[in-house]
Amino acid sequence: MRFSRTIATAVATAALAGSAAVCVPASAATASTVAINAGGKALTASGTGYSADQYATGGNTSTLSTVTGTSDTALYKDVRYGMSGYSIPVANGTYDVTLKMVENYWSAAGKRVFDVSAEGTQVVSDLDLFQAAGAKNKAVDRTFTTTVKDGKLDLGFKADQDNATVAAILITPKTTATPAPSAPAPTPVVTANPRPTSGTPLPTATPTPTPTATPSTGTTSGTTTDRASWKAPTLQNPLVWVPSASQRYFKAPADRDVLIQWPSTALDVQGGFELTGGRNVVSTGGTVKFSKRYFPSMVDQPNNNRCLKINGNDKLGAPRTVHVEGFHCAGSHIWEGINVDSKAERAVLTVQFRDIRVDGVHVEYPGGTGKHIGGDALQVWNGPHRLFIDGFTAKNLEYQGFFLQPYQFGTGKLGTWDIRNVNLEGAASRSAYILWLAGTRNANDSNGVQINVKNVYVQPGGGRTRASSLWEADKDWYDVTIGKPARDFVS
């Protein structure tokens, strides 16, 4: 299988290099990296010098005996909790701020929940550290971007349950206090291993895809198919997210582009990964693997063995595109593949999937409950406005393949969806509705969305029929083929 992708950008290089910078005094005349070991003494972690705890308003300190989920254990062992905020002297400019945290007391979700604001704007909402990490004493990071104009970075902590807490604060400049006006922000270059069917390579992408563009025609693994002409959006000065065991969640401001730079090796961790917000987003490559069951109880199975979740912005913004290409949801214990929650952006968000592979989806039926646990290869709800899929293979589906709920939490006309070159295979022993649309394909209906379908194949499992594998088979999926394509669309 070809899932390798190369992403080269001066912005990514600069952002990654900044994580190894040595902390300099906050009173410097120009923007510099500032790092604070909240609740603890000065130390060095991953090449960055952290000062002793300072600039906090209120709170107490505590020390942990053990920390997991990070190689910088010493940085997370000392925490400050119960503070109302930090006011940290920095030069005026724009900064990426990373809060390093750990749940050091509670052993269940819902016991500690808090919000964080930066410069008066809420940047982290309803953070539950135990839920985010899936365990007590496990590192959790959150990164956001903020701009300082008064010489100090003001962070506010508001507790909804118990006390807010933080182990370290890393403040990395994105711009200097007086940026040269003649120096434009660099534009990332995104390259992809060329597919034999791709008439227009990824680097020449336009900012906004044209949904009705005429697709290019090519050959995939010996089979002639229609390949879509939509491309990844061009990013401007993006934030760079490098997913890792300690960087599983990333929330970006609505006005900042995001480049997801996956490592070359598979990430086998509890909980999968979650992206919230941002403007235009590009993700190429990446493998999230579940080699075992990562969950403390049956109820936690789907979320703790889910490969990727994509969230829209909380508030309506300008039209934007999230482009995910060459992603592999791997392993033998997948309970959820990819989830998309458009939030408030159901009228503006375009989501594009190209060449996605999901190894399987598991399901269990707890005795006597009448309910199932386990989910889908792809589930979308509350939109999105436009959904484009070109190349998606999911096999060994014990429950569902695509579960599409465009009107679950909203109303109003949506844009056209396009689903092509898809192969969904039920497990030999069992499957459920492999294609389920909660609505209709009549755009004039109150819960309808126009869906163009091309080269979509479904193979039921466990002896199920067409009628019991497609909801509703004749009304909504009349143009879906029951059977297996001559060659797979995702190589």
Secondary structure as GFF3:
##gff-version 3
##sequence-region A 1 491
A	DSSP	beta_strand	5	8	.	.	.	ID=ss1
A	DSSP	alpha_helix	10	18	.	.	.	ID=ss2
A	DSSP	beta_strand	34	37	.	.	.	ID=ss3
A	DSSP	beta_strand	43	45	.	.	.	ID=ss4
A	DSSP	beta_strand	48	52	.	.	.	ID=ss5
A	DSSP	beta_strand	56	57	.	.	.	ID=ss6
A	DSSP	beta_strand	60	63	.	.	.	ID=ss7
A	DSSP	alpha_helix	73	77	.	.	.	ID=ss8
A	DSSP	beta_strand	78	81	.	.	.	ID=ss9
A	DSSP	beta_strand	85	89	.	.	.	ID=ss10
A	DSSP	beta_strand	93	102	.	.	.	ID=ss11
A	DSSP	beta_strand	113	118	.	.	.	ID=ss12
A	DSSP	beta_strand	121	127	.	.	.	ID=ss13
A	DSSP	alpha_helix	129	133	.	.	.	ID=ss14
A	DSSP	beta_strand	139	148	.	.	.	ID=ss15
A	DSSP	beta_strand	152	161	.	.	.	ID=ss16
A	DSSP	beta_strand	165	166	.	.	.	ID=ss17
A	DSSP	beta_strand	168	173	.	.	.	ID=ss18
A	DSSP	beta_strand	189	192	.	.	.	ID=ss19
A	DSSP	three_ten_helix	202	204	.	.	.	ID=ss20
A	DSSP	beta_strand	216	220	.	.	.	ID=ss21
A	DSSP	beta_strand	223	227	.	.	.	ID=ss22
A	DSSP	beta_strand	239	241	.	.	.	ID=ss23
A	DSSP	beta_strand	249	252	.	.	.	ID=ss24
A	DSSP	beta_strand	258	260	.	.	.	ID=ss25
A	DSSP	beta_strand	273	277	.	.	.	ID=ss26
A	DSSP	beta_strand	281	284	.	.	.	ID=ss27
A	DSSP	beta_strand	287	290	.	.	.	ID=ss28
A	DSSP	three_ten_helix	298	300	.	.	.	ID=ss29
A	DSSP	alpha_helix	301	304	.	.	.	ID=ss30
A	DSSP	beta_strand	306	311	.	.	.	ID=ss31
A	DSSP	beta_strand	320	325	.	.	.	ID=ss32
A	DSSP	beta_strand	328	331	.	.	.	ID=ss33
A	DSSP	beta_strand	336	341	.	.	.	ID=ss34
A	DSSP	three_ten_helix	343	345	.	.	.	ID=ss35
A	DSSP	beta_strand	349	358	.	.	.	ID=ss36
A	DSSP	beta_strand	363	364	.	.	.	ID=ss37
A	DSSP	beta_strand	373	374	.	.	.	ID=ss38
A	DSSP	beta_strand	376	381	.	.	.	ID=ss39
A	DSSP	beta_strand	386	397	.	.	.	ID=ss40
A	DSSP	beta_strand	400	405	.	.	.	ID=ss41
A	DSSP	beta_strand	417	426	.	.	.	ID=ss42
A	DSSP	beta_strand	435	437	.	.	.	ID=ss43
A	DSSP	beta_strand	451	459	.	.	.	ID=ss44
A	DSSP	beta_strand	470	471	.	.	.	ID=ss45
A	DSSP	alpha_helix	473	476	.	.	.	ID=ss46
A	DSSP	beta_strand	481	482	.	.	.	ID=ss47
###
